[in-house]
Amino acid sequence: MLNDDQVTRALRAANPRANLAAPSRDVWPSIVERTNRSPRWSLADWSAAAIVVVALLLFPKWFWFLAYHL
């Protein structure tokens, strides 16, 4: 069985200290810019919408099931 000192040493060896240097640039302006942009549809959004449309065309009775869960 391992004692606390051995576990502590093993954890410190597995997880080296983080580099506490200053960041290379300020990221806050890019975050503000990104939140001010209007949202865009990604390929995943278009794919999910297409799958729902195709599924409803193939199985029209699923409309009420989908409407209930939205």
N, C-alpha and C positions, 0 to 999 in steps of 0.2 A: 504494500500500500504506500502511496505517496504522502509525504507530510506537506504542510502548508508552504514551507520554504522551497521545496522542490517544485511544487505547482507554480509558485510565484516566479521562480527562475525560468521555468518552461514557458510560461505565458509571456514574460518579458522578452525571451529569446524569439518567440514566434511573432510577436507584435513589436517591431522596432518603433522608437519614438518618431512622432510626426515632425516633419520639417516645419519649423515655426517662422520661416522667412516671410517677409511681406509679399502679398500677391503681386503678380506682374502688372496688373492693370485693375482699374476700378470697374466692377461689373454692374454697378447700380444703374448707370445711364442706359445700358443696353436692356436691362430688365424693364425700366420705365418705358422705353421705346417699344418693346415687345408687347407690353400690356396695353399700350395705347393703340396699337394696330388693330384693325378689324379682323375677326377670326376668319380663317380660310378653311375650305374643305380639303382634307388630305385624301390620298388614294384609298386609305382604309375606310374613310367615311363614304366615299363613292361606292366602294365595293360592298359595304354593308347595306347601303340603300338599294343597290342593284339586286343583291340576294333577297332582300325583303320583297321587292317588286316581282321578281321571278317566282318566288315562293307563293305569293298571293295570286299570280296569274295561273300557276299550276294547281293550287289548292285554295279556291276562293272561300271555302268554309273556315279557313284559318283566320280570316279577317277579324271575326269577333273575338277569337282567342288572343290575337295580337292586340286588338283594341282594349281588351280587358286588362292586359298586363302592362300597358303603357299608361 
